[in-house]
Amino acid sequence: MSHTVEILSVGTELLLGNIANTDAQMLSQGLSELGLNVFWHTVVGDNLQRAEEAVALAKKRADIIITTGGLGPTCDDLTKNVLAEAFGRKLVFDEGSAERIRSYFNRIGRTMTDNNLQQAMLPEGCTILPNDWGTAPGCAFEADGVHVIMLPGPPSECRPMFQYRAKPYLLSLSEGVIASHTIKLFGIGESTMEAQLRDQMNAMSNPTLAPYAKEGECELRVTAKAAADEEAQALLQPTVAQVRELFGDKVYGVDVPSLEYVVIRDLKEKGLTIGTAESCTGGLMAKRLTDVPGASAAFRGGIVSYTNEIKAGVLGVPQDMLNRLGAVSGEVAAAMAEGARRVLGCDIALSSTGVAGPDRDDRGSEVGTMFVAIATPEGTRVRALHLGARPMRERLRTQTASHAFDLARRYLSGLDYGD
Amino acid sequence: MSHTVEILSVGTELLLGNIANTDAQMLSQGLSELGLNVFWHTVVGDNLQRAEEAVALAKKRADIIITTGGLGPTCDDLTKNVLAEAFGRKLVFDEGSAERIRSYFNRIGRTMTDNNLQQAMLPEGCTILPNDWGTAPGCAFEADGVHVIMLPGPPSECRPMFQYRAKPYLLSLSEGVIASHTIKLFGIGESTMEAQLRDQMNAMSNPTLAPYAKEGECELRVTAKAAADEEAQALLQPTVAQVRELFGDKVYGVDVPSLEYVVIRDLKEKGLTIGTAESCTGGLMAKRLTDVPGASAAFRGGIVSYTNEIKAGVLGVPQDMLNRLGAVSGEVAAAMAEGARRVLGCDIALSSTGVAGPDRDDRGSEVGTMFVAIATPEGTRVRALHLGARPMRERLRTQTASHAFDLARRYLSGLDYGD
């Protein structure tokens, strides 16, 4: 049976534009992976009449309604009251939920008000979805042929409540398990990737293959449905292998969070250290490497040399090279990486220099002209980039840093890298 | 007359969760500032029947309908067709729009297909909203007592199309102008700020005062409505002055993009230069300073000293100080800033050291213990922070960098700073 889902979000802050509806995005992604069709997102404010009308409509057109928000004391538990009423359920006090709320307040050291205990009133006969990430419990029930799931609004609660509470409930509706792997790629455009896969994607039903693009990187999510996890994994493996084969060393990992994570992981495995010398990326490379928890085991430090004096004085880039070529050149990128390796005492060093805009540099190099380099015990290699002036400054810097990380992961994996 | 608005977004990518509905957020914020009440957000996919149903419902309950998406050739101009049909308007070819589309393709050097010219078909008698940021023109018309405004979906087009095309149209409905100022604060919590302003905010109707919080900073937007801009400004000034008086030197600027922008601007005005020495922030301070276009006139560079060897070897922090105190201490923060000032040859230097987590450091300092320092020609000052372990790593780092920038802007403005 094919389910149709409506996501109904309740919250005036959404209608004022104070926040974006990232709950709806997160849920939509998760539900699509479960093979459920999301046909509507609806947002109403903390307003009884409009919430009632929205619920009546959703009840008519969807067979799964997932609500977010409107569960807390500040909105009088609007969502819960309206849905209980629409589906003819009484609200009853649940002592277990009350106890969890009391102990939550104890744990964070705040005083609980009576309002908060209102949150322990739940639709009679519902499945309670305990909230370990906040106070308002979620709940689920089936009535009049419709499944209703209520989740709290704050994204830091909604996300785990979906993952660990709603998803198992939804899986029980669909008999079986869903498993997925995410294949990460660098160095290929989304449209090229899609063009190479389109026929295959259209022909597949289980597993399915879905492309995503972000910040100059691509990923492919492979999702399979089966009676048990083992069987789902068996369905996934051939597709993962096929994609790896098709895209070769453009695949930098499966189920890994980021390119910088892979670099830090590989360095730690090999017992090597890294450092950075940055001009156009201005600290972004160091920042991204230190975003990885535990980076201190491999990352020693970095130099942001935003002026030629610092390139020469701290990194030891020859002054006559800077005079001759300006800062934006492959030779300078190489000298910066070598300087960083020496000054920071690390095994490998990455560097960047280029024009991030908004204006050309003083030698007339175009915005988007970038050089990244890697210095290693085996020598130094450079990659020249022509990213064009159309991406914004932020994006140019992100892509440049990613290219430097790509040099590092290729070097660490024994692949071809740089020139 | 009080208008009620529905924002109707058309796009399967929203229902799959590929992107969040940031258009709806941006529009909601802009519409609220115009004094228009947004009561509903609705999202449907590229599906004729559901789009028709959504339009019929919006027509019944709202008197302004703003659509986003569904205007391009890939979805057969779904939105335009459905709305024209619902309001009994024929689509007619607009030569001016066709010409703009042709010249857009010329400019970006791509080939135009016949599909693209479909975008020049527009509802008869509408106000055309020319799109200088992409190909699909927007449009607006009034029919059956409802104002309809159609905007393209990509956020990079939707945002300027609202700002420069739809907003003037909406202003003409409301007779008069809207003007606003944004007051930026640092060093005060959102709840404290709101508590101090609540009575005042509730009592105000023109201008209005709206608080926003993000990333450990607060802002207050003051918005006034009047017949002419001069009059609106006259309404705004007393409130801006009052807020400045109330929050004193916690206000770091009005209508400025960020704390780092203010630091770079003030440095440039005074002809001074800055540099950074970062441990826990790992490059984020340098990255944020170089996010400011034109930063190179004031920012010289930075050292990311993620290990004690680099703190000692590159920045010259005394080894016995590191042995005695560990890296996380006010003395080390001060020595780092002084070292950076010397090594980078800048007028002032900022530093950070602390425990960003997930684990305590090797001396048992708690996650969230941070020190920032500023070294200037007049000496060195330190600020100790206890941010707690509850914020995530990313957030701790952001707040720490902001505190360092706050030291700099206070120093540059002649205010009290650090200890």
Boltz contact constraints between the chains, C-beta under 6 A:
constraints:
  - contact:
      token1: [A, 15]
      token2: [B, 28]
      max_distance: 6.0
  - contact:
      token1: [A, 15]
      token2: [B, 38]
      max_distance: 6.0
  - contact:
      token1: [A, 16]
      token2: [B, 28]
      max_distance: 6.0
  - contact:
      token1: [A, 16]
      token2: [B, 32]
      max_distance: 6.0
  - contact:
      token1: [A, 17]
      token2: [B, 25]
      max_distance: 6.0
  - contact:
      token1: [A, 17]
      token2: [B, 28]
      max_distance: 6.0
  - contact:
      token1: [A, 17]
      token2: [B, 29]
      max_distance: 6.0
  - contact:
      token1: [A, 20]
      token2: [B, 20]
      max_distance: 6.0
  - contact:
      token1: [A, 20]
      token2: [B, 22]
      max_distance: 6.0
  - contact:
      token1: [A, 20]
      token2: [B, 25]
      max_distance: 6.0
  - contact:
      token1: [A, 21]
      token2: [B, 21]
      max_distance: 6.0
  - contact:
      token1: [A, 22]
      token2: [B, 20]
      max_distance: 6.0
  - contact:
      token1: [A, 25]
      token2: [B, 17]
      max_distance: 6.0
  - contact:
      token1: [A, 25]
      token2: [B, 20]
      max_distance: 6.0
  - contact:
      token1: [A, 28]
      token2: [B, 15]
      max_distance: 6.0
  - contact:
      token1: [A, 28]
      token2: [B, 16]
      max_distance: 6.0
  - contact:
      token1: [A, 28]
      token2: [B, 17]
      max_distance: 6.0
  - contact:
      token1: [A, 29]
      token2: [B, 17]
      max_distance: 6.0
  - contact:
      token1: [A, 32]
      token2: [B, 16]
      max_distance: 6.0
  - contact:
      token1: [A, 38]
      token2: [B, 15]
      max_distance: 6.0
  - contact:
      token1: [A, 41]
      token2: [B, 43]
      max_distance: 6.0
  - contact:
      token1: [A, 42]
      token2: [B, 42]
      max_distance: 6.0
  - contact:
      token1: [A, 43]
      token2: [B, 41]
      max_distance: 6.0
  - contact:
      token1: [A, 282]
      token2: [B, 286]
      max_distance: 6.0
  - contact:
      token1: [A, 282]
      token2: [B, 287]
      max_distance: 6.0
  - contact:
      token1: [A, 282]
      token2: [B, 290]
      max_distance: 6.0
  - contact:
      token1: [A, 283]
      token2: [B, 283]
      max_distance: 6.0
  - contact:
      token1: [A, 283]
      token2: [B, 286]
      max_distance: 6.0
  - contact:
      token1: [A, 283]
      token2: [B, 287]
      max_distance: 6.0
  - contact:
      token1: [A, 283]
      token2: [B, 302]
      max_distance: 6.0
  - contact:
      token1: [A, 284]
      token2: [B, 287]
      max_distance: 6.0
  - contact:
      token1: [A, 286]
      token2: [B, 282]
      max_distance: 6.0
  - contact:
      token1: [A, 286]
      token2: [B, 283]
      max_distance: 6.0
  - contact:
      token1: [A, 286]
      token2: [B, 304]
      max_distance: 6.0
  - contact:
      token1: [A, 287]
      token2: [B, 282]
      max_distance: 6.0
  - contact:
      token1: [A, 287]
      token2: [B, 283]
      max_distance: 6.0
  - contact:
      token1: [A, 287]
      token2: [B, 284]
      max_distance: 6.0
  - contact:
      token1: [A, 287]
      token2: [B, 287]
      max_distance: 6.0
  - contact:
      token1: [A, 290]
      token2: [B, 282]
      max_distance: 6.0
  - contact:
      token1: [A, 293]
      token2: [B, 358]
      max_distance: 6.0
  - contact:
      token1: [A, 296]
      token2: [B, 306]
      max_distance: 6.0
  - contact:
      token1: [A, 299]
      token2: [B, 306]
      max_distance: 6.0
  - contact:
      token1: [A, 300]
      token2: [B, 306]
      max_distance: 6.0
  - contact:
      token1: [A, 300]
      token2: [B, 307]
      max_distance: 6.0
  - contact:
      token1: [A, 301]
      token2: [B, 304]
      max_distance: 6.0
  - contact:
      token1: [A, 301]
      token2: [B, 305]
      max_distance: 6.0
  - contact:
      token1: [A, 301]
      token2: [B, 306]
      max_distance: 6.0
  - contact:
      token1: [A, 301]
      token2: [B, 310]
      max_distance: 6.0
  - contact:
      token1: [A, 302]
      token2: [B, 304]
      max_distance: 6.0
  - contact:
      token1: [A, 303]
      token2: [B, 303]
      max_distance: 6.0
  - contact:
      token1: [A, 304]
      token2: [B, 286]
      max_distance: 6.0
  - contact:
      token1: [A, 304]
      token2: [B, 301]
      max_distance: 6.0
  - contact:
      token1: [A, 304]
      token2: [B, 302]
      max_distance: 6.0
  - contact:
      token1: [A, 305]
      token2: [B, 301]
      max_distance: 6.0
  - contact:
      token1: [A, 306]
      token2: [B, 296]
      max_distance: 6.0
  - contact:
      token1: [A, 306]
      token2: [B, 299]
      max_distance: 6.0
  - contact:
      token1: [A, 306]
      token2: [B, 300]
      max_distance: 6.0
  - contact:
      token1: [A, 306]
      token2: [B, 301]
      max_distance: 6.0
  - contact:
      token1: [A, 307]
      token2: [B, 300]
      max_distance: 6.0
  - contact:
      token1: [A, 310]
      token2: [B, 301]
      max_distance: 6.0
  - contact:
      token1: [A, 358]
      token2: [B, 293]
      max_distance: 6.0
